């Protein structure tokens, strides 16, 4: 196995290190009270998050050094996708029921959420197909879009029935971004979304808790004193933070006022303790990841790595901004984690794999840039030698 030894993208590395560090601190701060109440130790979730953080760093290290061709070798893309589908289907038989949904496998010391890795498998598969298929084939909906739609539905349908509508929407947005940048006709993409819209509406009508979330969100916009306890507590926390925050560990909302304070709503606790300045820094760091991800994609050495970089960047950045939008009541509650900050191993490992592959693509770009520098240097040396010989 070939290992890259070229330098990393310093801006991307810095953003990731800062987010990981802040995330571990905030998980401890947001979960200490609940951990002491449920498990008798205020560092219960904190220690587990440190372990997941270490595994995330290991995932970044390993995937940043694998040869890029590993992801396209033989039938690896489709095999990864089929394995993900099997794991998703297996949830209906062996999944752990939490809040009425089967999204996790109970592994004893931790839970495993296969949809987090199905996203990456789907991104790799679509990147490989878009880079391999000819433009004419992609523009023909029977040869291009239809087979991809079938593969897409194989992943989406099990997640749809877990139910996990938030993940369905996020995966759809990620793949739609990649598809929009490909040679697939825009009208075919639009037609696919119109086709999926009835299924989305049907799910909302048949699922009472998802319908309630949307109703609560609408009522909060028109009547802030109405229902929607969780989002109100989130807004109270952000409001208490003000400009500079109340200080690390001084949140009041984590005293059982705000549910999921260390998972989906950790951004609200961060806003209460670090204020507007703290939340702005987090969002700026996600913008840095977006900036470097786009730059890596633009300078990638192959079409496959370009699509792959776009998909993986969206996998991180979209979740970050969507979670922030939920905690600030811009969109209805969806149950999406904040990358790097929310407690949970599956999300952190998924992000680690995404960052690792992005760094891998950047490393290969630096390698290519180095070869051009060597070529220019040799050309100048040859030129000087010829001039001196005259």
Buried (B, 14 or more C-beta within 10 A) or exposed (E): EEEBEEEBBEBBBBBBEBBBEBBBBBBBBBBBBBBEEEEEEBBBBBEBBBEBBEBBBEBBEEBBBBEBEEBBEEEBBBEBBBBBBEBBBBBEEEBBEEEEBBBBBEEEEBBBBBBBBBBBBBBBBBBBBBBEBEEEBBBBBEEBBEBBBEBBEBBBBBBBBBBBBBBBBBBBEBBBBBBEBBBBBEEBBEBBEEEBEEBBEEBBEEBEEBEBBEBBBEBBEEEEEEEBEBBBBBBBBBEBBEEEBBEBEEBBBBEEBBBBBBBBBBBBBBBBBBBBEBBEBBEEBBBBBBBBBBBBBEBBBBBBBBBBBBBBBBBBBBBBBBBBBBBBBEBBBBBBBBBBBBBBBBBBBBBBBBBBBBBBBBBBBBBBEEEEEEEEEEEEEEEEEEEEEE
